[in-house]
Protein backbone atom coordinates (compact mmCIF):
# COMPACT_ATOMS: atom_id res chain seq x y z
CA UNK A 1 0.00 0.00 0.00
CA UNK A 2 1.31 3.45 -0.90
CA UNK A 3 1.27 6.52 1.30
CA UNK A 4 -1.84 8.66 0.92
CA UNK A 5 -3.15 11.89 2.39
CA UNK A 6 -4.61 9.96 5.32
CA UNK A 7 -1.95 7.25 5.88
CA UNK A 8 1.79 7.64 5.31
CA UNK A 9 4.53 5.02 5.75
CA UNK A 10 7.87 5.89 7.36
CA UNK A 11 9.68 4.69 4.23
CA UNK A 12 7.15 6.05 1.73
CA UNK A 13 9.46 8.76 0.44
CA UNK A 14 7.27 11.53 1.88
CA UNK A 15 8.25 14.97 3.10
CA UNK A 16 8.36 14.87 6.92
CA UNK A 17 5.95 17.73 7.56
CA UNK A 18 5.12 18.47 11.18
CA UNK A 19 1.60 19.65 10.38
CA UNK A 20 0.76 16.29 8.72
CA UNK A 21 2.69 13.83 10.87
CA UNK A 22 3.06 15.49 14.27
CA UNK A 23 6.41 15.75 16.04
CA UNK A 24 6.97 12.03 16.63
CA UNK A 25 5.84 10.97 13.15
CA UNK A 26 7.96 13.59 11.37
CA UNK A 27 10.99 12.53 13.40
CA UNK A 28 10.49 8.82 12.54
CA UNK A 29 10.17 9.61 8.82
CA UNK A 30 13.30 11.81 8.96
CA UNK A 31 15.32 9.14 10.77
CA UNK A 32 14.15 6.42 8.35
CA UNK A 33 15.12 8.57 5.34
CA UNK A 34 18.56 9.12 6.91
CA UNK A 35 19.11 5.36 6.97
CA UNK A 36 18.89 5.02 10.75
CA UNK A 37 17.66 1.67 12.16
CA UNK A 38 14.01 2.54 12.86
CA UNK A 39 11.38 -0.22 13.27
CA UNK A 40 8.93 0.05 10.34
CA UNK A 41 5.49 1.57 10.61
CA UNK A 42 3.03 4.14 9.31
CA UNK A 43 1.34 7.31 10.47
CA UNK A 44 -2.38 8.01 10.56
CA UNK A 45 -2.06 11.64 9.50
CA UNK A 46 -3.58 14.79 10.92
CA UNK A 47 -5.66 14.95 7.73
CA UNK A 48 -7.50 11.80 8.85
CA UNK A 49 -8.02 13.18 12.36
CA UNK A 50 -9.26 16.50 10.99
CA UNK A 51 -11.62 14.83 8.50
CA UNK A 52 -13.08 12.63 11.25
CA UNK A 53 -13.49 15.53 13.67
CA UNK A 54 -15.26 17.73 11.09
CA UNK A 55 -17.49 14.93 9.77
CA UNK A 56 -18.56 14.00 13.31
CA UNK A 57 -19.21 17.65 14.24
CA UNK A 58 -16.73 17.48 17.12
CA UNK A 59 -14.60 20.43 15.96
CA UNK A 60 -17.49 22.86 16.39
CA UNK A 61 -18.34 21.32 19.75
CA UNK A 62 -14.76 21.86 20.97
CA UNK A 63 -14.75 25.50 19.87
CA UNK A 64 -17.93 26.05 21.87
CA UNK A 65 -16.76 24.21 25.00
CA UNK A 66 -13.22 25.68 25.13
CA UNK A 67 -14.22 29.23 24.19
CA UNK A 68 -14.21 30.72 27.69
CA UNK A 69 -12.77 27.85 29.72
CA UNK A 70 -10.91 28.84 32.90
CA UNK A 71 -7.82 26.59 33.37
CA UNK A 72 -8.03 27.14 37.14
CA UNK A 73 -11.57 25.64 37.31
CA UNK A 74 -10.34 22.05 37.36
CA UNK A 75 -13.76 20.47 37.92
CA UNK A 76 -15.19 22.26 34.88
CA UNK A 77 -12.16 21.32 32.77
CA UNK A 78 -12.61 17.68 33.82
CA UNK A 79 -16.26 17.69 32.69
CA UNK A 80 -15.43 19.33 29.35
CA UNK A 81 -12.54 16.91 28.80
CA UNK A 82 -14.70 13.85 29.49
CA UNK A 83 -17.41 15.13 27.12
CA UNK A 84 -14.97 15.72 24.24
CA UNK A 85 -13.13 12.43 24.70
CA UNK A 86 -16.38 10.46 24.83
CA UNK A 87 -17.44 12.00 21.51
CA UNK A 88 -14.10 11.13 19.88
CA UNK A 89 -14.26 7.52 21.09
CA UNK A 90 -17.91 6.93 20.17
CA UNK A 91 -18.65 8.77 16.91
CA UNK A 92 -18.29 6.61 13.76
CA UNK A 93 -15.16 6.97 11.61
CA UNK A 94 -16.07 7.40 7.91
CA UNK A 95 -15.69 4.15 5.96
CA UNK A 96 -13.05 5.46 3.55
CA UNK A 97 -10.79 6.60 6.38
CA UNK A 98 -11.20 3.35 8.28
CA UNK A 99 -10.46 1.31 5.14
CA UNK A 100 -7.18 3.14 4.58
CA UNK A 101 -6.03 2.47 8.15
CA UNK A 102 -6.92 -1.22 7.85
CA UNK A 103 -5.09 -1.43 4.51
CA UNK A 104 -1.97 0.15 6.00
CA UNK A 105 -2.03 -2.23 8.97
CA UNK A 106 -2.35 -5.24 6.64
CA UNK A 107 0.50 -3.93 4.47
CA UNK A 108 2.74 -3.52 7.53
CA UNK A 109 1.96 -7.04 8.75
CA UNK A 110 2.69 -8.42 5.26
CA UNK A 111 6.34 -7.43 5.75
CA UNK A 112 6.77 -10.17 8.38
CA UNK A 113 6.53 -13.96 8.30
CA UNK A 114 3.98 -13.99 11.12
CA UNK A 115 1.80 -11.36 12.82
CA UNK A 116 3.75 -8.88 14.93
CA UNK A 117 2.51 -6.71 17.81
CA UNK A 118 2.59 -2.95 17.31
CA UNK A 119 2.92 0.18 19.42
CA UNK A 120 0.37 2.94 18.87
CA UNK A 121 1.72 6.37 19.82
CA UNK A 122 0.24 9.85 19.78
CA UNK A 123 2.06 12.38 17.63
CA UNK A 124 0.60 15.82 18.25
CA UNK A 125 1.46 18.85 16.13
CA UNK A 126 2.43 20.83 19.26
CA UNK A 127 4.84 18.29 20.76
CA UNK A 128 8.61 17.86 20.45
CA UNK A 129 9.10 21.46 19.35
CA UNK A 130 12.44 23.06 20.26
CA UNK A 131 10.69 25.70 22.36
CA UNK A 132 8.00 23.50 23.94
CA UNK A 133 8.83 20.56 26.19
CA UNK A 134 5.55 18.86 25.39
CA UNK A 135 6.41 15.17 25.22
CA UNK A 136 4.33 12.78 27.24
CA UNK A 137 1.20 14.93 27.14
CA UNK A 138 -0.50 12.29 24.99
CA UNK A 139 -0.80 8.54 25.12
CA UNK A 140 1.31 5.56 24.09
CA UNK A 141 -0.08 2.02 23.92
CA UNK A 142 2.21 -0.98 23.67
CA UNK A 143 2.08 -4.56 22.39
CA UNK A 144 -1.24 -4.38 20.58
CA UNK A 145 -2.29 -7.25 18.32
CA UNK A 146 -5.07 -7.25 15.72
CA UNK A 147 -6.75 -4.44 13.83
CA UNK A 148 -9.60 -4.04 16.34
CA UNK A 149 -7.19 -3.18 19.15
CA UNK A 150 -5.19 -0.90 16.87
CA UNK A 151 -8.16 1.16 15.65
CA UNK A 152 -9.56 1.40 19.21
CA UNK A 153 -6.26 2.79 20.49
CA UNK A 154 -5.85 5.18 17.56
CA UNK A 155 -9.11 6.73 18.79
CA UNK A 156 -7.76 6.81 22.34
CA UNK A 157 -4.69 8.67 21.07
CA UNK A 158 -6.95 11.15 19.29
CA UNK A 159 -8.94 11.60 22.49
CA UNK A 160 -5.79 12.12 24.56
CA UNK A 161 -5.34 15.48 22.85
CA UNK A 162 -8.18 16.62 25.11
CA UNK A 163 -7.27 15.19 28.50
CA UNK A 164 -7.68 17.69 31.33
CA UNK A 165 -3.90 17.88 31.67
CA UNK A 166 -3.38 18.64 27.97
CA UNK A 167 -6.17 21.24 27.87
CA UNK A 168 -4.81 23.02 30.95
CA UNK A 169 -1.22 22.87 29.64
CA UNK A 170 -2.24 24.56 26.38
CA UNK A 171 -4.37 27.20 28.08
CA UNK A 172 -1.63 28.10 30.57
CA UNK A 173 1.06 28.20 27.87
CA UNK A 174 -1.07 30.16 25.40
CA UNK A 175 -0.90 27.40 22.78
CA UNK A 176 -3.81 28.18 20.44
CA UNK A 177 -6.50 25.56 19.80
CA UNK A 178 -6.80 26.63 16.15
CA UNK A 179 -4.84 24.32 13.92
CA UNK A 180 -4.17 21.87 16.74
CA UNK A 181 -4.28 18.33 15.42
CA UNK A 182 -3.17 14.79 16.17
CA UNK A 183 -1.38 12.20 14.09
CA UNK A 184 -0.92 8.64 15.36
CA UNK A 185 2.12 6.41 14.83
CA UNK A 186 1.57 2.65 14.34
CA UNK A 187 4.95 0.89 14.54
CA UNK A 188 6.31 -2.62 14.88
CA UNK A 189 6.82 -3.28 18.57
CA UNK A 190 10.42 -3.93 19.58
CA UNK A 191 10.98 -7.07 21.64
CA UNK A 192 13.36 -5.13 23.87
CA UNK A 193 16.02 -7.07 25.75
CA UNK A 194 17.57 -3.83 27.02
CA UNK A 195 16.42 -0.28 26.36
CA UNK A 196 16.73 3.26 27.57
CA UNK A 197 17.50 6.85 26.69
CA UNK A 198 20.62 8.77 25.75
CA UNK A 199 21.44 12.47 25.66
CA UNK A 200 24.26 14.01 23.69
CA UNK A 201 25.15 16.23 26.64
CA UNK A 202 25.35 15.95 30.41
CA UNK A 203 21.86 16.91 31.67
CA UNK A 204 23.18 17.92 35.09
CA UNK A 205 25.14 20.88 33.68
CA UNK A 206 24.58 21.06 29.91
CA UNK A 207 28.15 19.99 29.06
CA UNK A 208 28.01 19.14 25.35
CA UNK A 209 31.33 17.27 25.38
CA UNK A 210 29.61 14.33 27.11
CA UNK A 211 27.05 11.63 26.31
CA UNK A 212 24.75 10.33 29.04
CA UNK A 213 23.15 6.90 28.68
CA UNK A 214 20.49 5.35 30.88
CA UNK A 215 19.82 1.66 30.37
CA UNK A 216 17.68 -1.04 31.94
CA UNK A 217 16.22 -4.42 31.08
CA UNK A 218 13.07 -4.91 29.02
CA UNK A 219 10.86 -2.34 27.28
CA UNK A 220 11.91 1.25 27.87
CA UNK A 221 8.71 2.72 29.26
CA UNK A 222 9.78 1.82 32.80
CA UNK A 223 12.92 3.93 32.33
CA UNK A 224 11.12 6.80 30.60
CA UNK A 225 8.41 6.97 33.25
CA UNK A 226 10.90 6.73 36.14
CA UNK A 227 9.51 3.49 37.58
CA UNK A 228 12.95 1.87 37.67
CA UNK A 229 16.36 3.30 38.50
CA UNK A 230 18.44 2.49 35.41
CA UNK A 231 22.17 2.20 34.95
CA UNK A 232 23.52 5.72 34.39
CA UNK A 233 26.68 6.03 32.29
CA UNK A 234 28.63 9.16 31.35
CA UNK A 235 30.99 9.01 28.35
CA UNK A 236 33.35 11.44 26.63
CA UNK A 237 31.65 12.38 23.35
CA UNK A 238 34.86 12.43 21.29
CA UNK A 239 36.80 9.41 22.59
CA UNK A 240 33.78 7.50 23.99
CA UNK A 241 35.89 6.81 27.08
CA UNK A 242 33.93 5.90 30.21
CA UNK A 243 33.90 8.75 32.74
CA UNK A 244 31.47 7.53 35.40
CA UNK A 245 28.91 4.78 35.76
CA UNK A 246 26.31 4.13 38.43
CA UNK A 247 24.49 0.80 38.45
CA UNK A 248 20.77 1.22 38.94
CA UNK A 249 18.58 -1.13 40.93
CA UNK A 250 16.74 -2.32 37.77
CA UNK A 251 14.40 -4.35 39.98
CA UNK A 252 11.67 -4.92 37.38
CA UNK A 253 11.49 -5.26 33.60
CA UNK A 254 8.59 -4.98 31.20
CA UNK A 255 8.55 -8.02 28.91
CA UNK A 256 6.04 -9.67 26.55
CA UNK A 257 3.90 -12.51 27.83
CA UNK A 258 2.80 -14.68 24.91
CA UNK A 259 -0.08 -16.27 26.82
CA UNK A 260 -1.52 -12.92 27.94
CA UNK A 261 -0.75 -11.24 24.62
CA UNK A 262 0.52 -8.21 26.53
CA UNK A 263 3.47 -6.78 28.39
CA UNK A 264 3.93 -7.79 32.01
CA UNK A 265 6.18 -6.60 34.81
CA UNK A 266 8.75 -9.23 35.75
CA UNK A 267 11.08 -9.13 38.73
CA UNK A 268 14.74 -9.02 37.71
CA UNK A 269 16.95 -11.65 39.33
CA UNK A 270 19.58 -10.34 41.81
CA UNK A 271 22.49 -11.49 39.62
CA UNK A 272 21.31 -9.37 36.67
CA UNK A 273 20.59 -6.37 38.89
CA UNK A 274 24.20 -6.41 40.09
CA UNK A 275 25.73 -5.99 36.62
CA UNK A 276 25.43 -3.31 33.95
CA UNK A 277 22.61 -4.03 31.51
CA UNK A 278 24.78 -3.14 28.48
CA UNK A 279 28.02 -4.83 27.43
CA UNK A 280 30.93 -2.58 26.50
CA UNK A 281 30.25 -3.13 22.78
CA UNK A 282 26.55 -2.35 23.20
CA UNK A 283 27.35 0.79 25.19
CA UNK A 284 29.63 2.06 22.42
CA UNK A 285 27.00 1.25 19.80
CA UNK A 286 24.37 3.31 21.66
CA UNK A 287 26.81 6.22 22.03
CA UNK A 288 27.67 6.15 18.31
CA UNK A 289 23.99 6.10 17.40
CA UNK A 290 23.35 9.12 19.64
CA UNK A 291 26.26 11.00 18.01
CA UNK A 292 24.92 10.11 14.56
CA UNK A 293 21.49 11.51 15.48
CA UNK A 294 23.06 14.72 16.80
CA UNK A 295 25.16 15.12 13.65
CA UNK A 296 22.09 14.60 11.45
CA UNK A 297 19.90 17.08 13.30
CA UNK A 298 22.67 19.56 14.11
CA UNK A 299 21.73 20.00 17.78
CA UNK A 300 21.90 18.08 21.08
CA UNK A 301 19.51 15.12 20.98
CA UNK A 302 17.47 13.16 23.48
CA UNK A 303 17.00 9.67 22.02
CA UNK A 304 15.13 6.50 22.94
CA UNK A 305 16.73 3.22 21.85
CA UNK A 306 16.31 -0.54 22.32
CA UNK A 307 18.12 -3.81 21.69
CA UNK A 308 15.69 -6.17 19.96
CA UNK A 309 15.93 -9.74 21.25
CA UNK A 310 14.56 -11.02 17.89
CA UNK A 311 17.53 -9.67 15.91
CA UNK A 312 21.19 -10.83 15.80
CA UNK A 313 23.95 -8.92 17.60
CA UNK A 314 25.19 -6.09 15.44
CA UNK A 315 21.76 -5.57 13.87
CA UNK A 316 19.69 -5.43 17.05
CA UNK A 317 20.17 -1.81 18.14
CA UNK A 318 17.12 0.22 17.07
CA UNK A 319 16.40 3.93 17.29
CA UNK A 320 12.87 4.58 18.56
CA UNK A 321 12.86 8.36 18.88
CA UNK A 322 15.13 11.37 18.60
CA UNK A 323 14.07 14.81 19.69
CA UNK A 324 15.86 18.05 20.50
CA UNK A 325 17.08 18.25 24.10
CA UNK A 326 15.04 21.18 25.42
CA UNK A 327 16.44 21.99 28.86
CA UNK A 328 20.00 23.02 28.03
CA UNK A 329 20.29 23.20 24.24
CA UNK A 330 18.22 26.38 24.00
CA UNK A 331 20.97 28.13 25.97
CA UNK A 332 24.22 29.30 24.33
CA UNK A 333 26.93 26.64 24.21
CA UNK A 334 29.51 27.06 26.94
CA UNK A 335 33.00 25.75 27.41
CA UNK A 336 33.05 22.12 28.64
CA UNK A 337 32.89 21.87 32.39
CA UNK A 338 36.24 20.45 33.61
CA UNK A 339 34.71 18.04 36.09
CA UNK A 340 31.36 16.46 35.33
CA UNK A 341 28.99 16.12 38.24
CA UNK A 342 27.91 12.47 38.27
CA UNK A 343 24.29 11.55 38.72
CA UNK A 344 23.33 9.57 41.78
CA UNK A 345 21.19 7.22 39.73
CA UNK A 346 18.14 8.21 37.75
CA UNK A 347 17.18 11.74 36.85
CA UNK A 348 14.28 13.56 35.32
CA UNK A 349 14.76 13.18 31.60
CA UNK A 350 14.30 16.71 30.29
CA UNK A 351 11.62 16.37 27.65
CA UNK A 352 11.04 12.63 28.09
CA UNK A 353 8.16 12.12 30.46
CA UNK A 354 5.62 9.49 29.68
CA UNK A 355 3.04 7.50 31.55
CA UNK A 356 3.06 3.73 31.12
CA UNK A 357 -0.31 2.69 29.85
CA UNK A 358 -0.89 -1.03 29.74
CA UNK A 359 -2.60 -2.23 26.56
CA UNK A 360 -6.02 -3.82 26.58
CA UNK A 361 -6.01 -7.35 25.26
C-alpha angles and dihedrals in degrees: 000000000000127000114269137181090274102036126033128181121222090237096038094110092247129151108258097235117177094212091058102035106026122230098294095043094048090050093051092050091048093049092047091050089050090058095250117152100261121161108246124257147125139248127235095218131228087249089067092047092048093047091050093047093050095044091050092047092238096125092064091045091054093050089053096045097044096041098100101007116153110219090207092060094082096174091054092046089052092053093047091047093051091048094051095044092049090054092050093049096045108037114094119258111229112260096241093054093046092049092054092052092049091048092051092049091051091048091051092049090049088067090070134063092234135014114290129202117245138208118230112206133181116239109188123190091234098052132093093020116151091242099039123062092205104143118129095028089113135046137277123194121194138205098010119170128195132023095267092061091043096052091044091054094044085061090048089053090050090050092049088070085075104045113135090251093053093045092050092045092055094045093049093045094045093240104161120237091217111099093009110143143160132230121187127217119216109191139167107267115242115231089222118205091174128001143163147127135289133197125200091223138039105271093204093067109001094250104166094195089075139069120212120202128188116192138176140159124279130003114357101236091090089058095043093049093045096241092129131038103236131202107276117209129181119200136181106253095218103041097022087224115159112253103173137347131189119191112226125217092248089186097164137030131198109230136164119266109204094199094051093038089224144081118278134190112248127189112243115232116248093244092059093044090057095058133060112269092225127060117226091259092049091048091054091047091054091048092050091049091051091050090049091053091049092049091050095049096035096227140073110291136210107206137184116211140171141192108230113221090205093063130071122256110276092032098050102082109099131185111225101175142354122190135163114275101244106189102063108008094072088064122079114273113260133198112281113273108247095224119033116220106232121225118243092226125297125015138188105277103228104234097001109095119138138159118231108237115188114223122244113241 
